[in-house]
Amino acid sequence: MDIVSKLEALLFYYGEPVSRSTIAHLLQLNEEECNEVVSRYGKILSDSAERGLTLLYKGNTIQLATKPELKEIGEAIVKDEFRESLTPAALETLALVAYLGPTTRATVDYIRGVNSSYSMRNLSMRGLVERGEEKGMSFQYSITEEFLKHMGLSHVQSLPEYSRYHTLLETFARTQEDGSEEKSEVIPSATPFDSAEHPKE
């Protein structure tokens, strides 16, 4: 597979700023090769009127973004999201961040078995989840004070059965490294919020 396609897949999967060193490491490139591939992909996106994406550069990080001339599409999505209640996928993501956080999106993805970038962005825009410091090659996510306010809680440990769910999720998250347990043996079938009041809109 072409290296540019691999870069595109990597940036799409992350859905957030990625450092050049992380890109080089994951794609097994040296610094010069990494810069050349990033430059080539950026030119492909900017030169094609049929592509709706562009690269956003900030410091040493790179992120896929919508082209400025298509910003009305993003604005329409945001308006729709704020008119609707949180989806089951967003609630599941929120529960994982609440009970396991601070945690990386990669860990949330691993536990859910799907890409959570859309849900994480939705929650971030609503002020329920915030991105913190970078851990390894990913950013850490935590719930916000606004989330606690919506739930009527003074601290995260007041969530229903916090200790139980936190321990279960930590145990399962460790299987990323050793693969010693199956998901069904560790994660309960219902999310913690099934028995708690959902965050108010």
C-alpha positions as MATLAB code, in Angstrom:
seq = 'MDIVSKLEALLFYYGEPVSRSTIAHLLQLNEEECNEVVSRYGKILSDSAERGLTLLYKGNTIQLATKPELKEIGEAIVKDEFRESLTPAALETLALVAYLGPTTRATVDYIRGVNSSYSMRNLSMRGLVERGEEKGMSFQYSITEEFLKHMGLSHVQSLPEYSRYHTLLETFARTQEDGSEEKSEVIPSATPFDSAEHPKE';
ca = [
       0.000    0.000    0.000;
       1.219    3.512   -0.831;
       2.828    5.363    2.101;
       0.580    8.397    1.521;
      -2.494    6.180    1.970;
      -1.036    4.916    5.220;
      -0.498    8.493    6.398;
      -4.085    9.371    5.516;
      -5.402    6.361    7.447;
      -3.235    7.243   10.446;
      -4.422   10.858   10.583;
      -8.042    9.808   10.096;
      -7.835    7.264   12.898;
      -6.307    9.709   15.377;
      -8.801   12.477   14.608;
      -6.632   14.874   16.617;
      -3.198   16.522   16.278;
      -0.397   13.985   15.740;
       3.282   14.823   16.184;
       5.679   14.238   13.318;
       7.740   11.962   15.559;
       4.679    9.767   16.158;
       3.959    9.616   12.427;
       7.565    8.698   11.681;
       7.548    6.000   14.359;
       4.278    4.387   13.293;
       5.073    4.494    9.584;
       8.695    3.477   10.164;
      10.151    6.540    8.462;
      13.101    8.761    9.256;
      12.584   12.498    9.779;
      13.346   13.454    6.178;
      11.058   10.752    4.756;
       8.259   11.746    7.147;
       8.435   15.409    6.134;
       8.423   14.437    2.442;
       5.331   12.228    2.816;
       3.470   14.865    4.834;
       4.336   17.516    2.234;
       3.236   15.234   -0.616;
      -0.092   14.417    1.054;
      -0.733   18.074    1.879;
      -0.180   19.006   -1.779;
      -2.551   16.246   -2.946;
      -5.299   17.628   -0.725;
      -4.753   21.287   -1.599;
      -4.443   20.717   -5.349;
      -7.628   18.673   -5.726;
     -10.980   20.436   -5.899;
     -12.613   17.058   -5.287;
     -11.074   16.638   -1.828;
     -12.862   18.215    1.139;
      -9.951   17.895    3.553;
      -6.755   19.784    4.260;
      -3.852   19.471    6.675;
      -3.762   21.701    9.724;
      -0.260   22.426   11.037;
       0.335   23.580   14.607;
       3.865   23.520   15.954;
       5.197   20.031   15.344;
       1.754   18.456   15.013;
      -0.453   17.727   12.014;
      -4.203   17.128   11.860;
      -6.781   16.391    9.195;
      -9.301   19.215    8.933;
     -12.143   20.350    6.696;
     -11.204   22.907    4.047;
     -12.183   26.440    5.168;
     -14.485   26.899    2.163;
     -16.571   23.946    3.389;
     -16.957   25.168    6.956;
     -20.745   25.486    6.562;
     -20.966   21.674    6.556;
     -19.267   21.508    9.933;
     -21.496   24.285   11.258;
     -24.594   22.351   10.138;
     -23.336   19.206   11.888;
     -22.705   21.109   15.115;
     -26.201   22.603   15.054;
     -27.759   19.181   14.527;
     -25.668   17.646   17.299;
     -26.729   20.261   19.808;
     -30.386   19.849   18.906;
     -30.244   16.118   19.547;
     -29.752   14.206   22.767;
     -26.548   12.277   23.233;
     -26.492    9.104   21.162;
     -25.921    5.678   22.749;
     -22.395    5.726   21.264;
     -21.667    9.107   22.861;
     -23.065    7.965   26.222;
     -20.933    4.833   26.088;
     -17.842    6.919   25.326;
     -18.718    9.376   28.084;
     -19.155    6.546   30.598;
     -15.739    5.133   29.744;
     -14.016    8.503   30.121;
     -15.869    9.156   33.386;
     -15.061    5.826   35.009;
     -11.612    5.220   33.536;
     -10.256    8.729   32.948;
      -7.930   10.288   32.521;
      -7.563    7.909   29.596;
      -6.526    7.961   25.954;
      -8.919    7.731   23.045;
      -7.015    4.663   21.874;
      -8.012    2.886   25.102;
     -11.648    3.940   24.646;
     -11.536    2.701   21.046;
     -10.060   -0.620   22.162;
     -12.728   -1.210   24.796;
     -15.614   -0.164   22.527;
     -14.197   -1.939   19.493;
     -14.859    1.051   17.205;
     -13.382    4.458   16.404;
     -14.605    6.983   19.000;
     -13.275   10.205   17.460;
     -16.740   11.453   16.412;
     -18.248   10.780   19.845;
     -15.240   12.291   21.623;
     -15.469   15.439   19.516;
     -19.209   15.666   20.183;
     -18.631   15.383   23.931;
     -15.792   17.909   23.830;
     -17.945   20.461   21.996;
     -20.653   20.023   24.619;
     -18.126   20.698   27.363;
     -18.516   17.258   28.947;
     -15.050   15.911   28.106;
     -11.731   17.743   27.893;
      -8.385   16.861   26.379;
      -5.406   17.035   28.693;
      -1.716   16.270   28.474;
      -0.195   13.907   25.946;
       0.617   10.404   27.185;
       2.990    8.479   24.983;
       1.597    8.993   21.485;
      -1.953   10.031   22.495;
      -3.724   12.738   24.465;
      -5.476   12.005   27.744;
      -9.189   12.719   28.146;
     -11.120   13.435   31.329;
     -14.616   14.537   32.251;
     -15.156   18.210   33.004;
     -16.612   20.137   35.915;
     -19.529   20.860   33.592;
     -20.206   17.126   33.376;
     -20.213   16.817   37.166;
     -22.554   19.788   37.361;
     -24.948   18.145   34.867;
     -24.884   14.955   36.927;
     -25.326   16.827   40.211;
     -22.073   15.432   41.629;
     -19.250   17.045   43.575;
     -16.563   14.653   42.327;
     -16.211   11.738   39.940;
     -15.988    9.165   42.727;
     -19.659    9.880   43.478;
     -20.739    8.210   40.234;
     -22.839    5.041   40.742;
     -20.624    2.086   41.667;
     -17.520    4.063   40.732;
     -14.982    1.775   42.415;
     -16.434   -1.354   40.789;
     -16.587    0.015   37.264;
     -13.245    1.790   37.550;
     -11.522   -1.437   38.618;
     -13.232   -3.477   35.889;
     -12.284   -1.021   33.171;
      -8.701   -0.678   34.386;
      -8.378   -4.455   34.346;
      -9.695   -4.695   30.822;
      -7.585   -1.783   29.581;
      -4.480   -3.674   30.663;
      -5.361   -6.439   28.196;
      -4.108   -4.068   25.479;
      -0.656   -5.055   26.613;
      -0.977   -8.738   27.506;
      -4.216   -9.855   25.755;
      -4.881  -12.203   28.653;
      -8.622  -11.669   29.071;
     -11.680  -11.589   26.846;
     -13.911   -8.512   26.753;
     -16.981  -10.458   27.879;
     -15.221  -11.582   31.049;
     -14.410   -8.081   32.235;
     -16.841   -5.513   30.866;
     -20.467   -5.569   32.064;
     -23.130   -5.623   29.364;
     -24.754   -2.325   30.436;
     -23.046    1.033   30.721;
     -22.989    2.696   34.157;
     -25.245    5.473   32.890;
     -28.082    3.015   32.239;
     -28.951    3.365   35.913;
     -27.958    7.002   36.291;
     -29.462   10.266   35.093;
     -28.142   11.182   31.653;
     -26.400   14.553   31.348;
     -28.951   17.258   30.638;
     -28.682   19.142   27.375;
];
